[in-house]
Amino acid sequence: MVKKHLLTEEKSPPMFTKSPDEERSLQILEDTVSYSSRTYTTGLLWKDGPRVFPNSLPVAKRRLLCMQKKMAADPPFANELHSQIQNLIAKGYARKLAEEEVVEKPENTWYLPIFTVRNPHKSDRVRLVWYAAVQSSGVALNDFLLKGPDLLVPMQQIMYNFRLRAIGVTGDIAEMFHRIAVREEDAKAQRFLWQNLTTGVVETFQLNVLTFGATCSPCIAHYVLDLNDKKHAN
């Protein structure tokens, strides 16, 4: 058994080939990631080929109406959502679009509906999710996006790493997805509607950062995390 174990350990690790989609995802990241003013900016991982988006505005309006009814029946829930939207705007993660920008209707524009999820261990906290999987005219925004390669460290390797030193250290990055900006030409696909609490008018916003809901966000976030690690390795 010992002999077999040692022979196995000495073997070279298997070579894993990346799929064409994974190769394209990594190439997009290499070509679009930039760093300025303590912020990383990247493009979204678009599939190859032309992108012809349907009119996603009607679906976003219907979803907002459903959300408004839910908020009207639960004032604390409504206050929490309004507070989170204001927080996004205050931190520059989202911005209200000017009327001329809304009317202009540039290509590759997508309106993302919003829904919420709760952590069962933190029932008082609500997380906003931009629903990139909801369909408009039979297609969703995620249908145009690549998932990208899985850059997570396997749990087995993490467990092995606990044998390297005496103390294991873990950490968390607050608002990890929102710390990574999306370049302007891609952020046009991250519009959303929200009702002004004071005026009651439904306004159009653009999310300028990675979203919870887009299929490519986890890959991009971990790519940038690894890139930042290497940048500060010393």
One Martini backbone bead per residue (centre of mass of N, CA, C, O) as a GRO file, in nm:
protein
  234
    1MET     BB    1   0.057   0.063  -0.021
    2VAL     BB    2   0.298   0.254  -0.002
    3LYS     BB    3   0.407   0.209  -0.285
    4LYS     BB    4   0.150   0.301  -0.434
    5HIS     BB    5   0.140   0.586  -0.313
    6LEU     BB    6   0.419   0.687  -0.417
    7LEU     BB    7   0.369   0.641  -0.717
    8THR     BB    8   0.125   0.833  -0.735
    9GLU     BB    9   0.270   1.095  -0.635
   10GLU     BB   10   0.492   1.093  -0.882
   11LYS     BB   11   0.294   1.160  -1.069
   12SER     BB   12   0.173   1.340  -1.304
   13PRO     BB   13  -0.045   1.559  -1.363
   14PRO     BB   14  -0.316   1.608  -1.524
   15MET     BB   15  -0.425   1.725  -1.834
   16PHE     BB   16  -0.627   2.007  -1.892
   17THR     BB   17  -0.860   2.099  -2.122
   18LYS     BB   18  -0.996   2.360  -2.283
   19SER     BB   19  -1.256   2.498  -2.394
   20PRO     BB   20  -1.353   2.727  -2.620
   21ASP     BB   21  -1.516   2.894  -2.411
   22GLU     BB   22  -1.287   2.918  -2.203
   23GLU     BB   23  -1.085   3.054  -2.387
   24ARG     BB   24  -1.259   3.301  -2.448
   25SER     BB   25  -1.295   3.402  -2.160
   26LEU     BB   26  -0.991   3.450  -2.100
   27GLN     BB   27  -0.944   3.645  -2.335
   28ILE     BB   28  -1.138   3.865  -2.246
   29LEU     BB   29  -0.999   3.920  -1.977
   30GLU     BB   30  -0.719   3.994  -2.088
   31ASP     BB   31  -0.834   4.234  -2.277
   32THR     BB   32  -1.027   4.401  -2.044
   33VAL     BB   33  -0.858   4.421  -1.804
   34SER     BB   34  -0.836   4.684  -1.556
   35TYR     BB   35  -0.641   4.940  -1.365
   36SER     BB   36  -0.798   5.201  -1.155
   37SER     BB   37  -0.838   5.356  -0.872
   38ARG     BB   38  -0.869   5.076  -0.711
   39THR     BB   39  -0.997   4.946  -0.988
   40TYR     BB   40  -1.162   4.697  -1.155
   41THR     BB   41  -1.208   4.634  -1.509
   42THR     BB   42  -1.460   4.468  -1.719
   43GLY     BB   43  -1.584   4.238  -1.925
   44LEU     BB   44  -1.806   4.047  -2.056
   45LEU     BB   45  -1.894   3.701  -2.141
   46TRP     BB   46  -1.928   3.670  -2.457
   47LYS     BB   47  -2.047   3.524  -2.708
   48ASP     BB   48  -2.015   3.426  -3.010
   49GLY     BB   49  -2.137   3.658  -3.210
   50PRO     BB   50  -2.422   3.797  -3.258
   51ARG     BB   51  -2.626   4.058  -3.085
   52VAL     BB   52  -2.982   4.017  -3.051
   53PHE     BB   53  -3.200   4.204  -2.879
   54PRO     BB   54  -3.472   4.220  -2.719
   55ASN     BB   55  -3.751   4.352  -2.565
   56SER     BB   56  -3.712   4.384  -2.203
   57LEU     BB   57  -3.904   4.600  -2.072
   58PRO     BB   58  -4.183   4.463  -2.016
   59VAL     BB   59  -4.078   4.254  -1.810
   60ALA     BB   60  -3.961   4.458  -1.607
   61LYS     BB   61  -4.233   4.595  -1.546
   62ARG     BB   62  -4.384   4.347  -1.436
   63ARG     BB   63  -4.184   4.283  -1.207
   64LEU     BB   64  -4.210   4.553  -1.061
   65LEU     BB   65  -4.510   4.529  -0.994
   66CYS     BB   66  -4.477   4.281  -0.812
   67MET     BB   67  -4.282   4.419  -0.612
   68GLN     BB   68  -4.472   4.648  -0.525
   69LYS     BB   69  -4.685   4.466  -0.394
   70LYS     BB   70  -4.493   4.341  -0.185
   71MET     BB   71  -4.409   4.612  -0.052
   72ALA     BB   72  -4.699   4.711   0.032
   73ALA     BB   73  -4.729   4.449   0.235
   74ASP     BB   74  -4.406   4.527   0.333
   75PRO     BB   75  -4.250   4.788   0.467
   76PRO     BB   76  -3.972   4.679   0.569
   77PHE     BB   77  -3.896   4.561   0.294
   78ALA     BB   78  -3.909   4.828   0.138
   79ASN     BB   79  -3.695   4.983   0.303
   80GLU     BB   80  -3.461   4.788   0.242
   81LEU     BB   81  -3.457   4.824  -0.067
   82HIS     BB   82  -3.422   5.130  -0.082
   83SER     BB   83  -3.158   5.131   0.077
   84GLN     BB   84  -2.993   4.958  -0.124
   85ILE     BB   85  -3.021   5.138  -0.369
   86GLN     BB   86  -2.890   5.390  -0.239
   87ASN     BB   87  -2.620   5.250  -0.184
   88LEU     BB   88  -2.543   5.196  -0.478
   89ILE     BB   89  -2.541   5.495  -0.561
   90ALA     BB   90  -2.341   5.612  -0.347
   91LYS     BB   91  -2.102   5.400  -0.451
   92GLY     BB   92  -2.134   5.372  -0.782
   93TYR     BB   93  -2.279   5.100  -0.882
   94ALA     BB   94  -2.509   5.303  -0.957
   95ARG     BB   95  -2.711   5.482  -1.211
   96LYS     BB   96  -2.887   5.737  -1.326
   97LEU     BB   97  -3.053   5.800  -1.612
   98ALA     BB   98  -3.093   5.996  -1.854
   99GLU     BB   99  -3.337   6.068  -2.070
  100GLU     BB  100  -3.158   6.053  -2.331
  101GLU     BB  101  -3.052   5.764  -2.272
  102VAL     BB  102  -3.326   5.619  -2.281
  103VAL     BB  103  -3.419   5.715  -2.570
  104GLU     BB  104  -3.177   5.614  -2.748
  105LYS     BB  105  -3.140   5.304  -2.761
  106PRO     BB  106  -2.906   5.116  -2.753
  107GLU     BB  107  -2.728   4.869  -2.818
  108ASN     BB  108  -2.727   4.615  -2.598
  109THR     BB  109  -2.996   4.637  -2.433
  110TRP     BB  110  -3.087   4.556  -2.085
  111TYR     BB  111  -3.356   4.453  -1.870
  112LEU     BB  112  -3.340   4.389  -1.525
  113PRO     BB  113  -3.478   4.214  -1.305
  114ILE     BB  114  -3.590   4.197  -0.962
  115PHE     BB  115  -3.484   3.996  -0.687
  116THR     BB  116  -3.509   3.804  -0.378
  117VAL     BB  117  -3.299   3.693  -0.103
  118ARG     BB  118  -3.256   3.470   0.181
  119ASN     BB  119  -3.087   3.404   0.465
  120PRO     BB  120  -3.153   3.168   0.703
  121HIS     BB  121  -2.923   3.303   0.906
  122LYS     BB  122  -3.035   3.606   0.779
  123SER     BB  123  -3.351   3.713   0.785
  124ASP     BB  124  -3.293   4.041   0.781
  125ARG     BB  125  -3.158   3.981   0.506
  126VAL     BB  126  -3.140   4.123   0.176
  127ARG     BB  127  -3.090   4.011  -0.159
  128LEU     BB  128  -3.001   4.132  -0.459
  129VAL     BB  129  -3.125   4.019  -0.785
  130TRP     BB  130  -3.036   3.995  -1.119
  131TYR     BB  131  -3.247   3.857  -1.371
  132ALA     BB  132  -3.071   3.689  -1.623
  133ALA     BB  133  -3.285   3.430  -1.666
  134VAL     BB  134  -3.499   3.589  -1.781
  135GLN     BB  135  -3.737   3.604  -2.034
  136SER     BB  136  -3.732   3.750  -2.373
  137SER     BB  137  -3.856   3.616  -2.639
  138GLY     BB  138  -3.700   3.330  -2.537
  139VAL     BB  139  -3.466   3.505  -2.398
  140ALA     BB  140  -3.165   3.553  -2.216
  141LEU     BB  141  -2.890   3.701  -2.109
  142ASN     BB  142  -2.740   3.428  -2.039
  143ASP     BB  143  -2.746   3.325  -2.343
  144PHE     BB  144  -2.495   3.542  -2.412
  145LEU     BB  145  -2.329   3.401  -2.185
  146LEU     BB  146  -2.050   3.295  -2.025
  147LYS     BB  147  -1.929   3.111  -1.760
  148GLY     BB  148  -1.667   2.986  -1.753
  149PRO     BB  149  -1.426   2.885  -1.570
  150ASP     BB  150  -1.340   2.702  -1.289
  151LEU     BB  151  -1.163   2.887  -1.018
  152LEU     BB  152  -1.201   2.712  -0.792
  153VAL     BB  153  -1.093   2.567  -0.515
  154PRO     BB  154  -1.074   2.269  -0.419
  155MET     BB  155  -1.160   2.123  -0.126
  156GLN     BB  156  -0.928   1.919  -0.110
  157GLN     BB  157  -0.699   2.130  -0.125
  158ILE     BB  158  -0.779   2.287   0.125
  159MET     BB  159  -0.742   2.051   0.322
  160TYR     BB  160  -0.443   2.008   0.261
  161ASN     BB  161  -0.346   2.300   0.348
  162PHE     BB  162  -0.389   2.244   0.662
  163ARG     BB  163  -0.096   2.080   0.669
  164LEU     BB  164   0.128   2.309   0.635
  165ARG     BB  165   0.021   2.449   0.900
  166ALA     BB  166  -0.097   2.545   1.216
  167ILE     BB  167  -0.271   2.784   1.079
  168GLY     BB  168  -0.591   2.879   0.978
  169VAL     BB  169  -0.704   3.118   0.729
  170THR     BB  170  -0.987   3.336   0.693
  171GLY     BB  171  -1.195   3.523   0.449
  172ASP     BB  172  -1.376   3.826   0.349
  173ILE     BB  173  -1.549   3.993   0.081
  174ALA     BB  174  -1.699   4.276   0.053
  175GLU     BB  175  -1.878   4.311  -0.217
  176MET     BB  176  -1.729   4.158  -0.450
  177PHE     BB  177  -1.885   4.213  -0.716
  178HIS     BB  178  -1.905   4.537  -0.665
  179ARG     BB  179  -1.579   4.581  -0.695
  180ILE     BB  180  -1.644   4.524  -1.005
  181ALA     BB  181  -1.621   4.667  -1.301
  182VAL     BB  182  -1.805   4.762  -1.592
  183ARG     BB  183  -1.794   4.835  -1.891
  184GLU     BB  184  -1.990   5.052  -2.059
  185GLU     BB  185  -2.076   4.872  -2.312
  186ASP     BB  186  -2.187   4.643  -2.103
  187ALA     BB  187  -2.372   4.803  -1.896
  188LYS     BB  188  -2.621   4.831  -2.091
  189ALA     BB  189  -2.709   4.523  -1.995
  190GLN     BB  190  -2.776   4.670  -1.679
  191ARG     BB  191  -3.064   4.748  -1.653
  192PHE     BB  192  -3.308   4.921  -1.433
  193LEU     BB  193  -3.599   4.944  -1.235
  194TRP     BB  194  -3.722   5.229  -1.026
  195GLN     BB  195  -3.899   5.368  -0.761
  196ASN     BB  196  -3.960   5.668  -0.646
  197LEU     BB  197  -4.041   5.740  -0.322
  198THR     BB  198  -4.133   6.045  -0.359
  199THR     BB  199  -4.272   6.056  -0.667
  200GLY     BB  200  -4.338   5.756  -0.809
  201VAL     BB  201  -4.130   5.731  -1.027
  202VAL     BB  202  -4.007   5.551  -1.289
  203GLU     BB  203  -3.669   5.458  -1.312
  204THR     BB  204  -3.350   5.452  -1.477
  205PHE     BB  205  -3.085   5.214  -1.447
  206GLN     BB  206  -2.726   5.139  -1.399
  207LEU     BB  207  -2.511   4.877  -1.368
  208ASN     BB  208  -2.143   4.901  -1.303
  209VAL     BB  209  -2.141   4.601  -1.202
  210LEU     BB  210  -2.147   4.315  -1.085
  211THR     BB  211  -2.387   4.052  -1.079
  212PHE     BB  212  -2.645   3.892  -0.928
  213GLY     BB  213  -2.710   3.642  -1.200
  214ALA     BB  214  -2.475   3.631  -1.372
  215THR     BB  215  -2.298   3.366  -1.509
  216CYS     BB  216  -2.000   3.526  -1.512
  217SER     BB  217  -1.930   3.646  -1.227
  218PRO     BB  218  -1.763   3.428  -1.075
  219CYS     BB  219  -1.527   3.413  -1.274
  220ILE     BB  220  -1.443   3.710  -1.271
  221ALA     BB  221  -1.394   3.740  -0.967
  222HIS     BB  222  -1.167   3.517  -0.949
  223TYR     BB  223  -0.977   3.638  -1.154
  224VAL     BB  224  -0.931   3.909  -1.005
  225LEU     BB  225  -0.834   3.789  -0.742
  226ASP     BB  226  -0.583   3.648  -0.860
  227LEU     BB  227  -0.460   3.902  -0.985
  228ASN     BB  228  -0.428   4.054  -0.715
  229ASP     BB  229  -0.247   3.852  -0.576
  230LYS     BB  230  -0.010   3.879  -0.779
  231LYS     BB  231   0.031   4.187  -0.747
  232HIS     BB  232   0.067   4.121  -0.404
  233ALA     BB  233   0.273   3.888  -0.335
  234ASN     BB  234   0.508   4.046  -0.174
   0.00000   0.00000   0.00000
